[in-house]
Amino acid sequence: MNFVSMDFETANGHRTSACSLALVLVRESKIVDSFYTLINPQENFSPRNIQIHNIRPNDVKDAPTFDQVWPHIETLFDSSHLVAAHNASFDNSVLKSTLSNYGIYPPKFLTIDTVKTSRKFYPELPNHKLDTVSRGLDINLAHHHNALADSIACAEILIKTEQQFGIEQIKKMVKLTN
């Protein structure tokens, strides 16, 4: 299975406030590459968000803005690529809102949500939060809410799900973003 796993962290409650992004590239069901960057959201940070991910305004003051990051990653986002995220509606909306904020037309791409796949394939888990699913599948998630650690865990969840249930079951849960 080939896909990209994506995770954003945001500076505040606005979907336009991406302050970090990680992408993990999976080819033939193996993690082969990763990308991580801090992002200057050009927005204020909420104390609550800082408490969650520990990224502070000073950490991103010299970081690129998202419109500077986008040209390096945009080829991964089209209708021939599958993008996985844990709670994909959040990450996909951060991508779409942040791009729109910079006047960049958001692309359509294939997406799959590992919250939804884990609910379907692992209903016995007490909940389907990333840390719970990771624990339940014996996936190491040492730094929850670090975008790279979360993106790796998401990739590993989908890889394990494919190994246990097969690609055809997973394909049924793929959608095209709108």
C-alpha positions in Angstrom: 0.0 0.0 0.0 1.3 3.5 -0.9 0.2 6.6 0.9 1.2 9.7 2.8 0.4 10.2 6.4 -0.2 13.8 7.5 -0.5 15.6 10.8 -0.8 19.3 11.7 -0.5 21.1 15.0 -2.2 24.5 15.2 -1.4 27.7 17.2 -4.9 28.3 18.2 -8.5 27.2 17.5 -8.5 28.6 14.0 -7.9 26.1 11.1 -5.7 28.7 9.5 -3.1 28.6 12.3 -0.9 25.6 11.3 2.3 25.8 13.3 3.8 22.4 12.4 3.3 19.8 9.8 4.6 16.3 9.3 4.3 14.0 6.3 5.3 10.4 6.3 5.7 8.6 3.0 4.7 5.0 2.8 5.7 2.8 -0.2 4.8 -0.9 -0.3 3.5 -0.8 3.3 6.9 0.5 4.6 7.8 4.0 5.9 10.4 5.2 3.5 10.7 9.0 4.2 9.4 11.8 6.3 9.1 15.5 6.3 8.7 17.8 9.3 8.6 21.6 9.6 7.6 24.2 12.0 5.4 26.9 10.4 5.0 30.5 11.2 1.2 30.8 11.3 1.3 34.6 11.5 -1.4 34.3 14.2 -1.4 34.4 18.0 -0.8 31.2 20.0 -3.4 30.0 22.5 -2.1 28.9 25.9 -4.2 25.7 25.5 -2.6 24.8 22.2 0.9 25.5 23.6 0.1 23.2 26.5 -0.9 20.4 24.1 2.0 20.5 21.7 4.6 22.7 23.4 5.3 24.8 20.4 5.7 28.5 21.3 5.7 31.7 19.3 9.5 32.0 19.7 9.9 28.5 18.1 8.3 29.6 14.9 9.4 33.2 14.5 12.0 32.3 11.9 10.0 29.4 10.4 8.6 29.5 6.9 5.0 30.5 6.4 2.8 27.8 4.9 2.8 29.4 1.4 6.6 28.9 1.5 6.3 25.3 2.5 3.5 24.4 0.0 5.6 24.3 -3.2 7.8 21.6 -1.7 4.9 19.3 -0.9 2.1 20.1 -3.2 2.8 17.2 -5.6 1.7 14.8 -2.9 -1.8 16.2 -2.9 -3.7 15.2 -6.0 -6.3 12.6 -7.0 -3.7 10.0 -7.6 -2.3 10.1 -4.0 -3.8 8.8 -0.8 -3.4 11.0 2.3 -4.1 9.4 5.6 -4.6 11.3 8.9 -6.0 10.4 12.3 -9.1 12.6 12.5 -8.7 13.5 8.8 -11.5 16.0 8.9 -9.3 18.2 11.1 -6.1 17.9 9.2 -7.8 18.2 5.8 -9.6 21.3 7.0 -6.4 22.8 8.3 -4.7 22.2 4.9 -7.7 23.6 3.0 -8.2 26.6 5.3 -4.5 27.5 5.4 -4.1 27.3 1.6 -7.3 29.4 1.2 -5.9 31.9 3.6 -2.9 32.4 1.3 -5.1 32.6 -1.8 -4.0 29.1 -3.0 -6.7 26.9 -4.4 -7.0 23.7 -2.3 -6.4 20.5 -4.3 -8.7 17.5 -4.4 -7.0 14.3 -3.2 -7.8 10.9 -1.9 -8.1 10.7 1.9 -8.6 8.1 4.6 -9.2 8.6 8.3 -7.6 6.2 10.7 -10.1 7.2 13.4 -12.8 5.8 11.2 -10.7 2.7 10.1 -9.9 2.0 13.7 -13.5 2.3 14.8 -14.5 -0.2 12.1 -11.6 -2.7 12.5 -10.9 -2.4 16.2 -14.3 -1.8 17.9 -13.1 -3.4 21.1 -10.8 -0.5 21.9 -12.1 1.8 24.7 -11.9 4.8 22.3 -10.2 5.6 19.1 -7.9 8.4 20.0 -4.4 8.2 18.5 -2.7 7.2 21.7 -5.3 4.6 22.6 -5.2 3.0 19.1 -1.4 3.1 19.2 -1.3 1.3 22.5 -3.9 -1.2 21.4 -1.9 -2.1 18.3 1.5 -2.0 20.1 2.7 1.1 18.2 5.2 3.3 19.9 3.9 6.9 20.4 6.4 8.4 22.7 5.7 12.1 21.8 2.0 12.4 21.3 1.1 15.8 19.8 4.4 16.1 18.0 3.3 16.2 14.4 6.0 13.8 13.2 5.4 11.2 16.0 1.7 11.4 15.4 2.1 11.1 11.6 4.3 8.0 12.0 1.8 6.4 14.4 -1.0 7.1 11.9 1.0 5.5 9.1 1.8 2.5 11.3 -1.9 2.1 12.2 -2.9 2.0 8.6 -0.1 -0.4 7.7 -1.1 -2.8 10.6 -4.8 -2.5 9.6 -3.9 -3.5 6.0 -1.8 -6.4 7.2 -4.6 -7.7 9.3 -7.7 -7.0 7.2 -6.4 -6.5 3.6 -6.2 -3.7 1.1 -9.7 -4.3 -0.3 -11.3 -3.6 3.1 -9.4 -0.4 3.4 -10.1 0.8 -0.1 -13.8 0.9 0.8 -13.0 3.7 3.2 -11.1 6.0 0.9 -12.8 9.3 -0.1 -12.0 12.2 -2.4 -11.8 15.5 -0.6 -14.3 18.2 -1.5 
